[in-house]
Amino acid sequence: MLTLHFLFIAAFSSFWHAAITVCSYNSNTGSISKREATCSIPERLTHGSYRNHPRRCPSAEQSAACRLVPGTTVPDNWLIFYSCESGYQLTGPARASICRNGHWAPSLPACTLQLNIV
């Protein structure tokens, strides 16, 4: 099976983004299928929050994606930054995740209680 990757530029609300459409050709059946690589905005972090890249969503932009409404579909290469409430810390080294081929990478973090052992 041969897989082709195409990059299309498309308007998303009032700004531009790159959307990756994956087209697959099955040489056995002659069929062609396509899908756009997207992710869904995750549920809110417990004891934390996330924000968009400021160039992706200018302050006047009020789309569901820019307001980070959970479940909203966003295109490939969408970036979100994480932070935790005072007294909590992010698990793992990542402070951000990017939508790559329909998945958030690295995996979404969690905020855990910061223990100060003396």
Number of C-alpha atoms within 10 A of each C-alpha: 9 9 12 10 11 10 11 11 10 13 10 14 14 12 12 11 17 15 22 22 18 16 15 16 15 12 10 7 8 8 9 12 10 13 11 17 18 22 21 18 21 15 11 12 16 12 17 18 16 16 15 18 14 10 8 17 18 13 9 8 14 13 14 15 22 21 14 21 15 13 13 16 15 22 22 22 20 21 19 20 14 19 19 18 15 10 12 17 18 20 13 12 8 14 15 20 19 19 21 18 18 18 16 22 14 15 12 19 19 19 20 16 15 11 9 6 4 3
